[in-house]
Structures are given as C-alpha cells and as structure tokens.
C-alpha cells in the first residue's frame, strides 16, 4: 500500500488523506487523456494560426474595446453618452471589418 501525504504546518501534522500512488495514477490518466485528445485533433488547419500576430492582437484589442463599449451602453442613461457609445461601437465595427479584409 502506498504512502499517504502528511504535512507539518508548524502547529501540528496534517494527514491530507490521500494515497500518493493513487494521486500519481490519476495524474497519469489525465496526461494520457490530454495526449489522446491532441492526437485526435491532428494538425490545426485554421487560418488564424497563419495570421500576423500584430493583426491578431489588434483584432483582440478592438473586440475587447467593443465588448466594453456595449456593456457601458447597456448601463448608460444620458442620451449624449448613449450616442457617443453607439458611435464608438460603429467605429470599432468598421475597424474590425477592415482587419478581416485580406
């Protein structure tokens, strides 16, 4: 039978109550499952992988800004503020569309 994990925190020894051999076994199963899943996926054929990193970063930044503007729009009560946010969202949509063009 395997050794159980005990830990001394300085104010008493704590028995963490699990078998180290069992813990290693579960870890091995997890690694094996991850390797099988990676093999099943094969090589990725997505165009995103071949995309310029700066372009991908710009798209991510614009998308996050758009998400933030939408959240702010939902909470905005002043008409001028709502109008400004709607214009900002439209501008962000144009910039995102421009990045999507080849």
N, C-alpha and C positions, 0 to 999 in steps of 0.2 A: 504494500500500500504506500502511496506517495506521501510526501511531507506536506503538512499544512503550513500556511503562511502565518507567521506571528510577527507582530511589530511592537517595538518598545518606544513609546512616545515620551518617555521620561517620567511618566506618572503611573506606569503600570503596563504590563504586557497585554496586548490585544490579540486575540485569535480571530483573524479575519474570516475564518470558517470555510475556506475552500481549498481544495486539493490542488497543489501546483501542477501535478501531472495532468489533471483534468483541464486546468486553465490553458496549459500549453496545447492540449489536444483541440480545444475549441478554437484557439488562435490558428492552428494549422488548417482546420476546416475552413475558417474564414479566408485565409490566404488562398487556399485551393479553389474556393468558390470564386474569388476575385479573378484568379488566373483563368479559370474556365470561362467566365463572363467576357474577359478581354479577348480570349481566343475566338469566342462565338461572334464577337463584333467584327473581327477581321480588321483590315486596314481601312481607316476612315477615308471616304471619298468626297467629303464636304468641301465646298469652295471656300468656306470660312478659314480653313487651315492654310490655304494658299494666299489669303488676303494679307495685304500690307499691315503690319502691326500698328502703325500710326493711324491708318484709316479705321482699323477695328477699335482703337482707343477713342478716336474722335466720335465714332458711332455710339459707343457705350456712354461717353460723356453726354452727348446730345440726348440720348434716350433717357438717361437718369435725370437730366435737367427738365425734360418734357414731363416725366412722371412727377417730379416735384411741383412743377407749374400746375399740373392737373389737380394735385392734392390741395394746393393753395387756392385754386379756383373754386374747388368744392366748398371751402370754408370762407371765401371772400363774400362780403356783404355790400361793400361800396361799389357803385356802378363803374366808377372810374378805374378802380382796382381790377374789377372783373374784366373790363375792356382791355386793360393793359396785359393781363394774363392771357386772354384769348389771342391777342396779337402775338405775344411771345410764343404761345403754343403753335400758332400758324407758321411763324418764322422758323421754329425748331423743326416742324414737319418738312418745310422746304429744304432745310439744310440736311436733314436725314435722307430725303429723296435724292438730293444731289450726290450724296455719298454712295447711294445704291446704284447710280448710273456708272457704267464701265468707263 
